């Protein structure tokens, strides 16, 4: 699994008032991991937000930043009530585990001493590592939520020490706002990271400060680190006057060896998607196709084709307000991909 980007609908450790609007932008870009904090919006709105995240096909995360015991217990109960997929943060493992027992929630608490708001991570590297080991020894703990860049210690050394000390995944949260920091997170062995304030406030290096530009830049940089960018560009076959018969969209035309051939009709914009272990070829029979990739866009004309390797996210768009007929060839080695 590559490094995971979790977009937090939060600013300064609070869920933003326009979270539902910001969510739609994130979903349109194909972001599949989206979270919010237990502070900032009432429970009813958090429930709607969680439902919208799941309806959009994404995994939902609730991060606990409440500092006192009663508030953390209340937040854990809210996580169960809301039905989030992942519970991040908090420090009172013994109080939270009985509350989430029997639910499907995966639990990633904070190691170390957490103080203040926005939260700060205190303690030496050795102390934080000891805390990480102790927390991960609990059966109901699935991993850790590490506030690495909120520590005064050597952050790369801290992340590497924690990741090497435990066998469970570590997510890094707080104050990540540049490609360099994301690269350091990956090099340390972390499973993923969160970004909220930096993207919402236009702090990430991107073509624009709007949310869409910010998120697109983060996704592109993560895809590059995960080696999920395609080096392949469009190509062209010799023109032929032969025309293909009219077929229904997505109808399978045939299969040979480990390859499947289908005729697809694309109208307007499809959603962002990827295949885990299948390479795909898109040959444009009629119309014009815009193939969006995380690092670029390519216009594919009639009689041209473009290949998308497995693991590369893409979004096909029919240009000129018309339908685009595409002959698609892909591997059927793994039907579950």
FENVENWO-V727658 format. One line per field, one symbol per residue. burial: + if it has 16 or more other ideal C-beta (glycine too) atoms within 10 Angstrom, else -. A space follows every 50 residues. Layout:
burial=???
This chain:
burial=--+++++++++-++++--+--++-+++-+++++++++++++----++-++ -++--+-+++++++++-----+++++-+++-+-++++++++-+--++-++ ----++++++++-+----+-+++-+--++-++--++----++++++++++ +-+-+--++++++-++--+++++++++-+-++-+++-+-+++++++++++ ---+-+----+--++++++++++-++-+++---+---------------- ---------+-+++++-----+-++--++++++++-++++++++---+-+ ---+++++++++++++++-----++++++++------
